[in-house]
Amino acid sequence: MRFINIPSSVFFNGKTYSVTSIGASVFRGCRGLTSVTIPNSVTSIGEYAFYSCSGLTSVTIGNSVESIGNYAFYGCRGLTSVTIGNSVESIGNSAFYNCSGLTSVTIGNSVESIGNSAFRGCSKITDVYCYAEKVPSTNSNAFGSDVRDVTLHVPAESIEDYKATEPWSGFYRIVALTEETGIE
């Protein structure tokens, strides 16, 4: 097992630097990587950052991450669940494409846009928890055709908006979240 805890700062040549982003392709293809914790200092995860890290089973995304780049977790087949924090505003194209082990996804309340094919090929997903009161913009292939058997959990006051908006309206079931448990 290889666990990486990304520090919030590094000391180099007598100076301390904050870690504010995970660069493009930085962990690309690290098949032995199983777990990663991204600190609260990080505001963006770059394109292809964890692309094809097929052994990755656990990701903790810090509460200050605002954007997840295109293909950031593409092909991370070992992931079983992912929680996208409340500070994330955009999820890039194919960000979690072909994460075939995913069974649940939690999307925070600040997400405004979800890119093309972001969750396509995630055929084992049974539940998507989306806390955004305003329906995030996306296109019809963000989740692929895999949503026919998926329950979408959304804020009660937004159910009708989700039911009226593609691709959200294609989910098998759309139910209200509760404040206490986060589930219906």
C-alpha positions as a Markdown table, in Angstrom:
| # | Residue | x | y | z |
|---|---|---|---|---|
| 1 | Met | 0.0 | 0.0 | 0.0 |
| 2 | Arg | 1.3 | 3.4 | -0.9 |
| 3 | Phe | -0.3 | 6.4 | 0.8 |
| 4 | Ile | 0.5 | 10.0 | -0.1 |
| 5 | Asn | -0.3 | 12.8 | 2.3 |
| 6 | Ile | 0.3 | 16.0 | 0.3 |
| 7 | Pro | 1.6 | 18.7 | 2.7 |
| 8 | Ser | 0.0 | 22.1 | 2.9 |
| 9 | Ser | 3.5 | 23.7 | 2.7 |
| 10 | Val | 7.1 | 22.8 | 1.8 |
| 11 | Phe | 10.3 | 24.3 | 3.0 |
| 12 | Phe | 13.0 | 24.9 | 0.3 |
| 13 | Asn | 16.2 | 27.0 | 0.3 |
| 14 | Gly | 15.2 | 28.7 | 3.5 |
| 15 | Lys | 11.8 | 29.6 | 2.4 |
| 16 | Thr | 8.3 | 28.2 | 3.1 |
| 17 | Tyr | 6.0 | 27.7 | 0.1 |
| 18 | Ser | 2.2 | 26.9 | 0.3 |
| 19 | Val | 1.0 | 24.0 | -1.8 |
| 20 | Thr | -1.9 | 25.5 | -3.7 |
| 21 | Ser | -2.4 | 23.1 | -6.6 |
| 22 | Ile | -1.8 | 19.6 | -7.8 |
| 23 | Gly | -0.1 | 19.9 | -11.1 |
| 24 | Ala | -1.0 | 18.4 | -14.4 |
| 25 | Ser | 0.0 | 14.7 | -14.8 |
| 26 | Val | 1.9 | 14.8 | -11.5 |
| 27 | Phe | 0.8 | 11.3 | -10.4 |
| 28 | Arg | -0.3 | 10.0 | -13.8 |
| 29 | Gly | -0.1 | 6.2 | -14.1 |
| 30 | Cys | 1.0 | 5.6 | -10.4 |
| 31 | Arg | -0.5 | 2.1 | -10.2 |
| 32 | Gly | 0.9 | 1.4 | -6.7 |
| 33 | Leu | -0.7 | 4.6 | -5.3 |
| 34 | Thr | -3.7 | 3.5 | -3.1 |
| 35 | Ser | -4.6 | 6.5 | -1.0 |
| 36 | Val | -4.1 | 10.2 | -1.2 |
| 37 | Thr | -5.1 | 13.1 | 1.0 |
| 38 | Ile | -5.2 | 16.6 | -0.6 |
| 39 | Pro | -4.9 | 19.4 | 2.0 |
| 40 | Asn | -7.1 | 22.4 | 2.5 |
| 41 | Ser | -4.4 | 24.7 | 1.0 |
| 42 | Val | -5.0 | 23.2 | -2.4 |
| 43 | Thr | -7.4 | 25.1 | -4.6 |
| 44 | Ser | -7.1 | 23.1 | -7.9 |
| 45 | Ile | -6.4 | 19.6 | -9.1 |
| 46 | Gly | -4.8 | 19.7 | -12.6 |
| 47 | Glu | -5.5 | 17.8 | -15.8 |
| 48 | Tyr | -4.5 | 14.2 | -15.7 |
| 49 | Ala | -3.2 | 14.6 | -12.1 |
| 50 | Phe | -4.2 | 11.0 | -11.1 |
| 51 | Tyr | -4.9 | 9.7 | -14.6 |
| 52 | Ser | -4.9 | 5.9 | -14.7 |
| 53 | Cys | -3.9 | 5.3 | -11.0 |
| 54 | Ser | -5.8 | 2.1 | -11.1 |
| 55 | Gly | -4.9 | 1.0 | -7.6 |
| 56 | Leu | -6.2 | 4.2 | -6.0 |
| 57 | Thr | -9.0 | 3.3 | -3.6 |
| 58 | Ser | -9.3 | 6.4 | -1.4 |
| 59 | Val | -9.2 | 10.1 | -2.1 |
| 60 | Thr | -9.8 | 12.8 | 0.4 |
| 61 | Ile | -10.2 | 16.2 | -1.3 |
| 62 | Gly | -9.5 | 19.2 | 0.9 |
| 63 | Asn | -12.3 | 21.7 | 1.6 |
| 64 | Ser | -10.7 | 24.5 | -0.4 |
| 65 | Val | -10.4 | 22.8 | -3.8 |
| 66 | Glu | -12.4 | 24.8 | -6.3 |
| 67 | Ser | -11.8 | 23.0 | -9.5 |
| 68 | Ile | -11.0 | 19.4 | -10.6 |
| 69 | Gly | -9.3 | 19.4 | -14.0 |
| 70 | Asn | -10.1 | 17.4 | -17.2 |
| 71 | Tyr | -9.2 | 13.7 | -16.8 |
| 72 | Ala | -8.0 | 14.2 | -13.3 |
| 73 | Phe | -9.1 | 10.8 | -12.0 |
| 74 | Tyr | -9.7 | 9.1 | -15.3 |
| 75 | Gly | -9.5 | 5.3 | -15.1 |
| 76 | Cys | -9.0 | 5.1 | -11.3 |
| 77 | Arg | -10.9 | 1.8 | -11.2 |
| 78 | Gly | -10.2 | 1.1 | -7.6 |
| 79 | Leu | -12.2 | 4.1 | -6.3 |
| 80 | Thr | -15.4 | 3.0 | -4.7 |
| 81 | Ser | -16.7 | 6.4 | -3.5 |
| 82 | Val | -15.8 | 10.0 | -4.0 |
| 83 | Thr | -16.8 | 13.1 | -2.0 |
| 84 | Ile | -16.5 | 16.4 | -3.9 |
| 85 | Gly | -16.3 | 19.1 | -1.3 |
| 86 | Asn | -18.5 | 22.2 | -0.9 |
| 87 | Ser | -15.9 | 24.5 | -2.3 |
| 88 | Val | -15.6 | 22.8 | -5.7 |
| 89 | Glu | -17.3 | 24.8 | -8.4 |
| 90 | Ser | -16.3 | 22.9 | -11.5 |
| 91 | Ile | -15.6 | 19.3 | -12.4 |
| 92 | Gly | -13.7 | 18.9 | -15.7 |
| 93 | Asn | -14.4 | 16.8 | -18.8 |
| 94 | Ser | -13.9 | 13.1 | -18.1 |
| 95 | Ala | -12.7 | 13.9 | -14.6 |
| 96 | Phe | -13.9 | 10.5 | -13.2 |
| 97 | Tyr | -14.4 | 8.7 | -16.6 |
| 98 | Asn | -14.2 | 4.9 | -16.4 |
| 99 | Cys | -13.8 | 4.8 | -12.6 |
| 100 | Ser | -15.7 | 1.5 | -12.8 |
| 101 | Gly | -15.5 | 0.7 | -9.1 |
| 102 | Leu | -17.4 | 3.8 | -8.0 |
| 103 | Thr | -20.7 | 3.0 | -6.2 |
| 104 | Ser | -21.5 | 6.4 | -4.8 |
| 105 | Val | -20.7 | 10.0 | -5.6 |
| 106 | Thr | -21.3 | 13.0 | -3.3 |
| 107 | Ile | -21.3 | 16.4 | -5.0 |
| 108 | Gly | -21.0 | 19.5 | -2.8 |
| 109 | Asn | -23.3 | 22.5 | -2.8 |
| 110 | Ser | -21.1 | 24.9 | -4.8 |
| 111 | Val | -20.8 | 22.8 | -8.0 |
| 112 | Glu | -21.9 | 25.0 | -10.9 |
| 113 | Ser | -20.7 | 22.9 | -13.9 |
| 114 | Ile | -19.9 | 19.3 | -14.6 |
| 115 | Gly | -17.9 | 18.6 | -17.8 |
| 116 | Asn | -18.6 | 16.2 | -20.7 |
| 117 | Ser | -18.3 | 12.5 | -19.7 |
| 118 | Ala | -17.3 | 13.4 | -16.1 |
| 119 | Phe | -18.8 | 10.2 | -14.7 |
| 120 | Arg | -19.3 | 8.2 | -17.8 |
| 121 | Gly | -18.3 | 4.6 | -17.6 |
| 122 | Cys | -18.9 | 4.4 | -13.9 |
| 123 | Ser | -21.3 | 1.6 | -14.3 |
| 124 | Lys | -21.5 | 0.5 | -10.6 |
| 125 | Ile | -22.8 | 3.8 | -9.2 |
| 126 | Thr | -26.1 | 3.3 | -7.3 |
| 127 | Asp | -26.4 | 6.7 | -5.6 |
| 128 | Val | -25.5 | 10.2 | -6.4 |
| 129 | Tyr | -25.8 | 12.8 | -3.7 |
| 130 | Cys | -25.9 | 16.3 | -5.1 |
| 131 | Tyr | -26.2 | 19.1 | -2.5 |
| 132 | Ala | -26.3 | 22.0 | -5.1 |
| 133 | Glu | -29.6 | 23.8 | -4.8 |
| 134 | Lys | -29.1 | 25.3 | -8.2 |
| 135 | Val | -29.0 | 22.5 | -10.8 |
| 136 | Pro | -25.4 | 22.3 | -12.1 |
| 137 | Ser | -25.0 | 22.8 | -15.8 |
| 138 | Thr | -23.8 | 19.8 | -17.8 |
| 139 | Asn | -24.7 | 17.9 | -20.9 |
| 140 | Ser | -26.5 | 14.7 | -21.6 |
| 141 | Asn | -23.4 | 12.5 | -21.5 |
| 142 | Ala | -21.9 | 13.6 | -18.2 |
| 143 | Phe | -23.1 | 10.4 | -16.6 |
| 144 | Gly | -23.5 | 8.4 | -19.8 |
| 145 | Ser | -26.5 | 6.0 | -20.0 |
| 146 | Asp | -25.5 | 4.5 | -16.7 |
| 147 | Val | -28.1 | 6.5 | -14.7 |
| 148 | Arg | -31.1 | 4.3 | -15.4 |
| 149 | Asp | -30.5 | 2.3 | -12.2 |
| 150 | Val | -29.1 | 5.2 | -10.1 |
| 151 | Thr | -30.9 | 7.1 | -7.3 |
| 152 | Leu | -30.2 | 10.9 | -7.3 |
| 153 | His | -30.5 | 12.6 | -3.9 |
| 154 | Val | -31.0 | 16.4 | -4.1 |
| 155 | Pro | -32.2 | 19.2 | -1.9 |
| 156 | Ala | -36.0 | 19.0 | -1.4 |
| 157 | Glu | -36.6 | 22.5 | -2.7 |
| 158 | Ser | -34.8 | 21.6 | -5.9 |
| 159 | Ile | -36.4 | 18.3 | -6.9 |
| 160 | Glu | -38.7 | 19.7 | -9.5 |
| 161 | Asp | -35.8 | 21.6 | -11.1 |
| 162 | Tyr | -33.7 | 18.4 | -11.4 |
| 163 | Lys | -36.6 | 16.5 | -12.8 |
| 164 | Ala | -37.0 | 19.1 | -15.5 |
| 165 | Thr | -33.4 | 19.3 | -16.5 |
| 166 | Glu | -31.3 | 16.9 | -18.7 |
| 167 | Pro | -29.4 | 14.8 | -17.9 |
| 168 | Trp | -30.6 | 14.9 | -14.3 |
| 169 | Ser | -34.2 | 13.9 | -15.3 |
| 170 | Gly | -32.9 | 10.6 | -16.7 |
| 171 | Phe | -32.0 | 9.3 | -13.3 |
| 172 | Tyr | -34.0 | 6.2 | -12.2 |
| 173 | Arg | -35.2 | 7.9 | -9.0 |
| 174 | Ile | -34.9 | 11.4 | -7.7 |
| 175 | Val | -35.4 | 11.8 | -3.9 |
| 176 | Ala | -34.9 | 14.5 | -1.3 |
| 177 | Leu | -31.9 | 14.8 | 1.0 |
| 178 | Thr | -32.5 | 15.3 | 4.7 |
| 179 | Glu | -30.3 | 17.6 | 6.8 |
| 180 | Glu | -29.7 | 15.1 | 9.5 |
| 181 | Thr | -28.4 | 12.2 | 7.5 |
| 182 | Gly | -27.7 | 13.5 | 4.1 |
| 183 | Ile | -29.9 | 10.8 | 2.6 |
| 184 | Glu | -33.6 | 10.5 | 1.9 |
